[in-house]
Amino acid sequence: MPVSKTEYELVELNDRDLISFTRAQNSQSWRGQLTSEQYIERECVLGKSKIASSKVNRLLVFMLRDKADPTSRLCSIELLIRRSWSYKYNPDSKRVERKDILSGCIGGVYTYPENRGKGLARIMVDKLVEKAKTEYLGEDGFTFLYSEVGEYYSRNGFKSFEVPLLKFPLGTEIINDKFIGEDEYQFSELKFHQFEELLQFHNTQFDKEIVDKVTKDGKPRVTINPNQDFIDWFHLRSKFISSKLFYAGKSDINENLSDLTIDEILAKFHKIEPDVFGFKISNQEGKLVGGIIWTYDWSLNKETNQYENYATVLKIIVDNKLSNQDDIKKQLILKMKSYIESKTTPAAVSDFKQVIIWQSEVNDTLLNWLTGNEVKGVPDHPNSSMSAVLINDPSENEKLVSGELIWEGNDKLPWF
């Protein structure tokens, strides 16, 4: 007999023990090299970051329960709410109008093993989408996710926009490694929480680019409103994982961080690697012209018991008014490659094997260079995180499906 949605309720969780319970369950799939306890602690730490705990940008945790049994625990789900934008052309004013809206990114979808095979995850997602529309995001917002199970969420109305990955190895020699004159530009390292200027630079360009696109084709757009808090979340995640994998025995770092404030946590994390997460590039006059931002991940090969670490590019930003912007992007990528290869100790930032770039981040010129004989990148790897989106307004969602409404910024940056 088909399961009825009316038998179940989706409740927001505020009790810390219940939230920890949901994450203990999730850890079975997503803890990576961490223990279940460390995974719960990591999610608590990330929940203290500004992207998850501000007045608007915030993280909510939900559980699906049987209405007849309020103590039941069936499955759980999370929603990361963020400031976003919509763009539409106004024929009366003959101008593109940008509106502040909200988006919600779904994560942590997990049905507890004893409750599987009953269609509960689909019911839970449907209930969250409706709750997000009516209580948290509004009709003009949108919901998106990154599916680990292919087209599963198309059953809930989501439209997939998969972005393939390009991967290139580290440790290879690049002979033709000069694309810009060293006397023309200056590179500067960017460490944790030093990305505000670069993200503001990006947003100014990004906004103008979308306005130009809508002006040209008349198609409305939606996108997140990215800021430094997005970057901090990724880097806080990297520092936490590194602290647990490579700093064992240092009690001032390895104590449980769940009861500390975010400032207290950051004070401890300043002591550990990784430290550098990007470069910015300025011209001779000291004017910012671009930068590159990445994050780190650690993957243990269980057959060899060796780490096969990798870096993932979050954003490549260059002044789009420059005629040599592609050359600057190449130099930024090589600067990142050289930095990561040069780190031989400690283990937290050493022995990295490859760099991953979402192909939405590069144009054809960069793609051809990255896959050439020197860089040796391989394109079109399947992305284990399939992007999918659902516009809350049904009429606007029909435009999305038909290609008359565009989801911009479908890259690694808003990943959750």
Secondary structure, DSSP 8 states (H G I E B T S, - for coil): ----GGGEEEEEE--HHHHHHHHHHHHHHH-TTS-HHHHHHHHHHHHTSHHHHSSSSEEEEEEEEETTBTT---EEEEEEEEEEEEEEEETTTTEEEEEEEEEEEEEEEEE-GGGTTSSHHHHHHHHHHHHIIIIII-TT-EEEEEESSGGGGGGGT-EE----EEEEESS---SS--SS-TTTEEEEEEETT--HHHHHHHHHHHHHHHHHHHHHH---EEEE---HHHHHHHHHHHHHHHHHHH-TT-HHHHS--TTS-HHHHHHHHTTSS--EEEEEEEETT--EEEEEEEEEE--EETTTTEE-EEEEEEEEEE-TT-TTHHHHHHHHHHHHHHHHHH--SSGGGS-EEEEEEEGGG--HHHHHHHTSTTT--EEEE--SSEEEEEESSHHHHHHHHHTSSEE---SSTT--
